[in-house]
Amino acid sequence: MRKLPCLILFLILCLSFQDGKDSKVNKIRDAQIKYMQGEEFAKNGITGRGIRIAVLDGGFPGTETHPALKHLIDGNQIIATWNFVKKCKNVYTGVAHGTEVLSCIAGIQDGKPMGMAPDAEFLLALTERKGEPLEEELNWARAVDWAIDNGANIIQSSLGYTYQRYFTADLDGKHSICAQAAARAARKGVLIINCMGNEGMSKWKTMVTPADADSILSVGGIDPETGLAAGFSSVGPTADKRIKPNVCASGTVVAANPKGGVRTVDGTSFSAPLVTGFAACVWQINRSLSAQEILILIEKSAHLYPYYDYSHGYGIPQASKIIMGSKNIPLGPMILSSDDKNFSIGIPNQEFVTNSVMPDHYFYYHISNPNGFLIKYGVYKVRPGDTLLIRKSGFEAGSVFRCNYNGETTTWKESK
């Protein structure tokens, strides 16, 4: 009889733990949509309908049976599949990565969206095999051509190649096999969206290829707790000093677990498909626009635009800017001055009403040299009325100091 209260206490503790776990999962799942204001698309009936997306990955096991992806099967939305490793149509094998990625574009868990394009059409290509051999990258290039031939509007890739075949100096958008294939697809009117990679804390540090390719949308990852770049997210620029990433999205997400249910996963592999779902919605609204016009529109919708840096790009795309062209309510201007050693920035002394979903007040800045290459950038958490001092080290005639607060960008350019 004495064991009964202990058993009850144990069950209560287990239920409390599960409730806490479920609450955290729901918070992350909601954040991956909320950061891009994806609910604005959903309530306006914008779901990626009519857009065909090719997903290039290492396998899609469980896709045919998972409840979060069941609507794709029931609606005949998977148009074609090809396994480039085994030369057959079966892609529902291999690693689970592709299943997780697909759910971040189109998944629905318990009636809640995991991605923004549940009504898009899909082409699924399995290109990866173990060990990162050259054949993988050749498969990637072949899959790009296959996707084009099968009518893809968007090619989503959360794959990339680094030290096994390239040096960082090779990441100029022209050197690698896959960057050449990506550029070829862009010329044919297809929008390629690729992850930046998870090398931010490694010796490599910079992006994977084909994220370096010109005319494609490369996506970094943010930490959903802070809204700032995740430490693992690879950084830019390209070897020839172009801006990368273009934009960013949540790098910690809830994705379909091929064994059933869902799980929390990290990486730019998952921020990229979130942006892919966003892009499908943008293109559904603007069917007459070209792929490059869609890319530019997504950049301009980002919460930092026209400010940028090599960790956040132009920031997180915002659905409200696509649908309504809305902007934050202007504040009094930042007070920006300069002396021989420092920039002084006065933050407006008032709380703002904003469309931003950032959890805190952030001030972003960069210093670019006369050629437009960033020599310094950073982020401060600030309060209304704060004054910041930023050293002018490296600043010379022709350099530019640019900063962003509450969606407003201010620029100081030193005369030559």
C-alpha positions as CSV (number, residue, x, y, z in Angstrom):
1,M,0.0,0.0,0.0
2,R,2.9,2.4,0.7
3,K,4.1,2.1,-2.9
4,L,0.9,3.6,-4.3
5,P,1.6,7.2,-3.4
6,C,5.1,6.8,-4.9
7,L,3.7,5.4,-8.1
8,I,1.2,8.3,-8.4
9,L,4.0,10.8,-7.8
10,F,6.1,9.1,-10.4
11,L,3.2,9.2,-13.0
12,I,2.6,12.9,-12.1
13,L,6.3,13.7,-12.7
14,C,6.3,11.8,-16.0
15,L,3.2,13.6,-17.2
16,S,4.7,17.0,-16.1
17,F,8.0,16.2,-18.0
18,Q,6.0,15.2,-21.1
19,D,3.9,18.4,-20.9
20,G,7.1,20.4,-20.6
21,K,8.6,18.6,-23.6
22,D,5.5,19.0,-25.7
23,S,5.4,22.7,-24.8
24,K,9.0,23.2,-25.9
25,V,8.3,21.4,-29.2
26,N,5.2,23.5,-29.9
27,K,7.2,26.7,-29.2
28,I,9.9,25.8,-31.6
29,R,7.4,24.6,-34.3
30,D,5.5,27.9,-34.0
31,A,8.7,30.0,-34.0
32,Q,9.8,28.5,-37.3
33,I,6.7,29.9,-39.0
34,K,6.3,33.0,-36.8
35,Y,9.7,34.5,-37.5
36,M,8.7,34.8,-41.2
37,Q,5.1,35.8,-40.4
38,G,4.0,32.6,-42.2
39,E,0.6,32.9,-40.6
40,E,0.0,35.9,-42.9
41,F,0.2,33.6,-45.9
42,A,-2.0,30.9,-44.4
43,K,-4.8,33.2,-43.4
44,N,-4.9,34.6,-47.0
45,G,-5.0,31.1,-48.5
46,I,-1.5,31.3,-49.8
47,T,0.0,27.7,-49.6
48,G,2.4,27.3,-52.5
49,R,-0.3,25.9,-54.8
50,G,0.8,25.7,-58.4
51,I,4.5,25.8,-57.6
52,R,6.7,22.8,-58.3
53,I,9.6,22.2,-56.0
54,A,12.4,19.7,-56.5
55,V,14.1,18.5,-53.3
56,L,17.6,17.1,-53.7
57,D,18.7,15.1,-50.7
58,G,20.0,11.8,-49.2
59,G,16.7,10.0,-48.9
60,F,13.1,10.3,-47.9
61,P,12.3,7.2,-45.8
62,G,8.8,7.3,-44.1
63,T,7.5,10.0,-46.4
64,E,4.8,7.7,-47.8
65,T,3.4,6.9,-44.3
66,H,4.1,9.8,-42.0
67,P,1.0,11.7,-40.8
68,A,2.7,15.0,-41.3
69,L,3.2,14.3,-45.0
70,K,0.2,12.2,-45.7
71,H,-1.6,15.0,-47.5
72,L,1.1,15.0,-50.2
73,I,0.4,11.3,-50.9
74,D,-3.3,11.7,-50.7
75,G,-3.3,14.7,-53.0
76,N,-0.9,13.2,-55.6
77,Q,1.5,16.1,-55.0
78,I,4.7,14.0,-55.5
79,I,4.9,14.2,-59.2
80,A,8.1,12.3,-59.9
81,T,11.0,10.6,-58.0
82,W,14.4,9.4,-59.0
83,N,17.2,7.7,-57.1
84,F,20.5,8.8,-58.7
85,V,22.5,6.3,-56.6
86,K,20.7,3.1,-57.5
87,K,19.2,4.3,-60.8
88,C,15.5,3.6,-59.9
89,K,12.4,5.4,-58.7
90,N,12.6,4.4,-55.1
91,V,13.7,7.4,-53.0
92,Y,11.9,6.3,-49.8
93,T,15.1,4.8,-48.5
94,G,18.5,6.2,-47.4
95,V,19.0,8.8,-44.7
96,A,16.1,10.5,-43.0
97,H,17.5,14.0,-43.8
98,G,15.3,14.5,-46.9
99,T,12.1,13.5,-45.0
100,E,13.0,16.2,-42.4
101,V,13.7,18.8,-45.0
102,L,10.5,18.0,-46.9
103,S,8.4,18.4,-43.7
104,C,9.9,21.9,-43.2
105,I,8.5,22.9,-46.6
106,A,5.1,21.2,-46.5
107,G,4.6,19.3,-43.2
108,I,1.5,19.6,-41.0
109,Q,1.6,18.3,-37.5
110,D,-1.7,18.0,-35.5
111,G,-3.2,20.7,-37.8
112,K,-0.3,23.0,-37.2
113,P,2.1,24.0,-40.1
114,M,5.7,23.0,-40.0
115,G,6.3,24.7,-43.4
116,M,4.5,27.2,-45.5
117,A,3.8,25.4,-48.8
118,P,1.6,22.3,-48.0
119,D,-0.1,22.6,-51.4
120,A,3.0,22.7,-53.6
121,E,4.0,19.9,-56.0
122,F,7.2,18.0,-55.4
123,L,9.9,16.2,-57.3
124,L,12.1,14.1,-55.0
125,A,15.7,13.2,-56.0
126,L,18.0,11.0,-53.9
127,T,21.6,12.0,-54.7
128,E,23.8,11.2,-51.7
129,R,25.7,8.1,-50.7
130,K,28.1,7.5,-47.8
131,G,31.5,9.0,-47.7
132,E,31.1,12.2,-49.7
133,P,32.6,10.8,-53.0
134,L,32.8,12.8,-56.1
135,E,29.9,10.9,-57.5
136,E,27.6,12.7,-55.0
137,E,28.3,16.1,-56.5
138,L,27.9,14.7,-60.0
139,N,24.6,13.3,-58.9
140,W,23.6,16.7,-57.6
141,A,24.4,18.3,-61.0
142,R,22.4,15.5,-62.8
143,A,19.5,16.0,-60.5
144,V,19.4,19.7,-61.3
145,D,19.0,18.9,-65.0
146,W,16.4,16.2,-64.2
147,A,14.4,18.8,-62.1
148,I,14.5,21.3,-64.9
149,D,13.3,18.7,-67.4
150,N,10.4,17.8,-65.0
151,G,9.2,21.4,-64.7
152,A,10.7,22.5,-61.4
153,N,10.1,26.2,-60.5
154,I,12.3,25.9,-57.3
155,I,15.1,23.5,-56.5
156,Q,15.7,23.0,-52.8
157,S,19.0,21.7,-51.6
158,S,20.2,21.2,-48.1
159,L,23.5,19.7,-49.3
160,G,26.9,21.1,-49.8
161,Y,30.6,20.3,-50.4
162,T,33.7,21.6,-48.6
163,Y,37.2,20.4,-47.9
164,Q,36.9,17.0,-49.5
165,R,37.3,18.6,-52.9
166,Y,37.7,22.3,-52.5
167,F,39.6,25.2,-50.8
168,T,37.8,28.2,-49.5
169,A,39.4,30.2,-52.3
170,D,37.5,28.0,-54.8
171,L,34.1,29.3,-53.6
172,D,33.7,32.0,-56.2
173,G,30.5,30.7,-57.7
174,K,32.3,29.4,-60.8
175,H,34.7,26.7,-59.7
176,S,32.7,23.8,-58.3
177,I,30.7,21.3,-60.3
178,C,27.5,22.0,-58.4
179,A,27.9,25.8,-58.5
180,Q,28.2,25.6,-62.3
181,A,25.0,23.4,-62.4
182,A,23.2,25.9,-60.1
183,A,24.2,28.8,-62.3
184,R,22.9,26.9,-65.4
185,A,19.6,26.3,-63.6
186,A,19.3,30.0,-62.8
187,R,19.9,30.9,-66.4
188,K,17.0,28.6,-67.3
189,G,14.6,30.5,-64.9
190,V,14.7,28.1,-61.9
191,L,15.1,29.5,-58.4
192,I,17.7,27.5,-56.5
193,I,17.7,27.7,-52.7
194,N,20.6,26.2,-50.8
195,C,21.7,26.0,-47.2
196,M,24.8,27.9,-46.1
197,G,26.2,24.9,-44.2
198,N,27.0,24.3,-40.5
199,E,30.7,25.2,-40.5
200,G,30.5,28.4,-38.4
201,M,32.4,26.8,-35.5
202,S,34.8,24.7,-37.6
203,K,38.1,25.7,-39.2
204,W,36.4,25.9,-42.6
205,K,33.9,28.5,-41.2
206,T,32.6,29.7,-44.5
207,M,29.8,28.5,-46.7
208,V,29.5,25.2,-48.5
209,T,29.3,25.0,-52.3
210,P,26.9,25.6,-54.2
211,A,25.8,28.3,-51.7
212,D,28.5,30.4,-53.3
213,A,26.8,30.3,-56.7
214,D,25.6,33.5,-58.2
215,S,21.9,34.1,-58.7
216,I,20.8,31.6,-56.1
217,L,19.3,32.2,-52.6
218,S,21.6,31.0,-49.9
219,V,20.2,30.7,-46.4
220,G,21.8,31.0,-43.0
221,G,20.4,29.9,-39.7
222,I,19.3,31.9,-36.6
223,D,18.8,30.8,-33.0
224,P,15.1,31.0,-32.3
225,E,15.7,31.9,-28.7
226,T,17.5,35.1,-29.7
227,G,16.6,35.8,-33.3
228,L,20.4,36.2,-34.1
229,A,22.7,34.1,-36.2
230,A,23.3,30.6,-34.8
231,G,26.9,29.8,-33.9
232,F,26.9,26.8,-36.3
233,S,25.7,28.8,-39.3
234,S,28.4,29.2,-42.0
235,V,29.3,32.8,-42.9
236,G,30.1,34.7,-46.0
237,P,31.2,36.3,-48.2
238,T,32.1,34.3,-51.3
239,A,35.7,34.2,-52.4
240,D,35.0,37.0,-54.9
241,K,33.4,39.0,-52.0
242,R,29.7,38.8,-52.9
243,I,27.1,39.0,-50.2
244,K,26.2,35.6,-48.6
245,P,24.0,34.5,-47.0
246,N,21.2,36.3,-48.9
247,V,18.7,35.7,-46.0
248,C,18.2,33.6,-42.9
249,A,15.6,31.7,-41.0
250,S,15.3,29.5,-37.9
251,G,18.1,27.0,-37.7
252,T,16.4,25.0,-34.9
253,V,13.1,23.4,-36.0
254,V,10.6,20.7,-35.4
255,A,10.7,18.2,-38.3
256,A,9.1,14.9,-39.1
257,N,10.7,11.9,-37.6
258,P,10.6,9.0,-40.1
259,K,10.1,6.6,-37.3
260,G,6.9,8.4,-36.3
261,G,6.1,11.7,-34.6
262,V,8.4,14.7,-34.7
263,R,11.7,15.7,-33.4
264,T,13.8,18.9,-32.9
265,V,16.8,19.2,-35.2
266,D,19.4,21.9,-35.9
267,G,21.1,23.2,-38.9
268,T,20.9,25.4,-42.0
269,S,19.6,22.3,-43.7
270,F,16.3,23.3,-42.1
271,S,16.4,27.0,-42.4
272,A,16.7,26.6,-46.2
273,P,13.5,24.6,-46.7
274,L,11.6,27.1,-44.5
275,V,12.6,29.8,-47.0
276,T,11.7,27.5,-49.8
277,G,8.2,27.3,-48.5
278,F,8.2,31.1,-48.2
279,A,9.4,31.4,-51.8
280,A,6.7,29.2,-53.1
281,C,4.1,31.4,-51.4
282,V,5.7,34.5,-52.9
283,W,5.7,33.0,-56.4
284,Q,2.1,31.9,-56.0
285,I,1.1,35.5,-55.4
286,N,3.4,36.9,-58.2
287,R,3.2,34.3,-61.0
288,S,4.3,36.7,-63.7
289,L,7.7,37.3,-62.0
290,S,10.9,35.6,-63.0
291,A,13.0,33.5,-60.6
292,Q,15.5,36.4,-60.2
293,E,12.7,38.9,-59.6
294,I,11.4,36.5,-56.9
295,L,14.9,36.3,-55.3
296,I,15.2,40.1,-55.2
297,L,11.7,40.4,-53.8
298,I,12.5,38.0,-51.0
299,E,15.7,39.8,-50.1
300,K,13.8,43.1,-50.0
301,S,11.2,41.6,-47.7
302,A,13.8,40.7,-45.1
303,H,13.7,42.5,-41.8
304,L,17.1,44.2,-42.1
305,Y,17.0,45.2,-45.7
306,P,18.9,47.3,-47.1
307,Y,21.4,46.6,-44.2
308,Y,23.2,43.3,-44.5
309,D,26.1,41.4,-43.0
310,Y,27.9,38.1,-43.6
311,S,26.0,36.2,-40.8
312,H,22.4,37.3,-41.4
313,G,22.4,38.5,-45.0
314,Y,19.5,40.9,-45.4
315,G,17.8,39.2,-42.5
316,I,14.6,37.1,-42.1
317,P,12.0,37.4,-44.9
318,Q,8.7,38.8,-43.7
319,A,5.3,37.8,-45.2
320,S,3.6,41.1,-44.3
321,K,6.0,43.0,-46.7
322,I,5.1,40.6,-49.5
323,I,1.4,40.8,-49.0
324,M,0.9,44.4,-47.9
325,G,4.3,46.1,-48.4
326,S,4.1,47.0,-44.7
327,K,6.9,48.7,-42.8
328,N,7.5,49.4,-39.2
329,I,6.1,52.7,-37.8
330,P,9.0,55.2,-38.1
331,L,10.5,56.5,-34.8
332,G,12.5,59.6,-34.3
333,P,15.7,59.2,-36.2
334,M,18.8,57.6,-34.8
335,I,21.3,60.4,-33.9
336,L,24.5,59.5,-35.7
337,S,27.7,61.5,-35.3
338,S,31.4,60.9,-35.8
339,D,34.8,62.1,-34.4
340,D,38.3,60.9,-35.2
341,K,38.0,57.7,-33.2
342,N,34.4,56.7,-32.8
343,F,30.9,56.7,-34.2
344,S,28.3,57.8,-31.7
345,I,24.8,56.5,-32.1
346,G,21.8,57.7,-30.1
347,I,18.9,55.2,-30.0
348,P,15.5,56.9,-30.1
349,N,14.1,57.2,-26.5
350,Q,10.8,55.6,-27.1
351,E,9.3,52.1,-27.2
352,F,8.3,51.2,-30.8
353,V,5.3,49.6,-32.3
354,T,6.6,47.1,-34.8
355,N,5.8,44.2,-37.1
356,S,9.1,42.7,-36.1
357,V,9.0,39.3,-34.4
358,M,12.5,39.8,-32.8
359,P,12.4,38.9,-29.1
360,D,14.6,41.9,-28.1
361,H,15.7,45.4,-29.4
362,Y,18.7,44.9,-31.6
363,F,21.1,47.4,-33.2
364,Y,23.0,46.1,-36.2
365,Y,26.0,47.8,-37.8
366,H,28.7,47.2,-40.4
367,I,31.7,49.1,-41.9
368,S,32.5,48.5,-45.5
369,N,35.7,49.5,-47.3
370,P,35.6,51.6,-50.5
371,N,35.1,48.3,-52.5
372,G,32.0,47.4,-50.6
373,F,33.6,44.5,-48.6
374,L,32.7,44.4,-45.0
375,I,35.7,44.8,-42.7
376,K,33.6,44.8,-39.5
377,Y,30.0,44.1,-38.4
378,G,28.2,43.3,-35.2
379,V,24.9,43.4,-33.2
380,Y,24.1,45.0,-29.9
381,K,21.1,44.4,-27.6
382,V,19.9,47.9,-26.7
383,R,17.3,49.9,-24.8
384,P,15.5,53.0,-25.9
385,G,17.6,56.1,-25.1
386,D,20.9,54.2,-25.1
387,T,24.0,55.8,-26.7
388,L,26.6,53.5,-28.4
389,L,30.2,54.2,-29.3
390,I,31.7,52.1,-32.1
391,R,35.4,52.5,-32.9
392,K,36.3,53.6,-36.4
393,S,39.2,51.2,-36.8
394,G,39.7,50.5,-40.5
395,F,37.5,53.4,-41.6
396,E,39.0,55.4,-44.4
397,A,37.9,57.8,-47.2
398,G,35.3,56.0,-49.3
399,S,34.3,53.7,-46.5
400,V,30.6,53.3,-45.4
401,F,29.2,52.9,-41.9
402,R,25.6,51.5,-42.0
403,C,23.3,50.6,-39.1
404,N,19.8,49.3,-38.6
405,Y,17.4,49.6,-35.8
406,N,13.6,48.8,-35.9
407,G,13.8,48.3,-39.6
408,E,15.3,51.7,-40.3
409,T,18.7,51.9,-41.9
410,T,21.0,54.9,-41.5
411,T,24.3,55.4,-43.5
412,W,27.4,57.5,-43.0
413,K,29.8,57.7,-45.9
414,E,33.3,59.3,-45.5
415,S,34.1,61.7,-48.3
416,K,37.1,60.9,-50.4
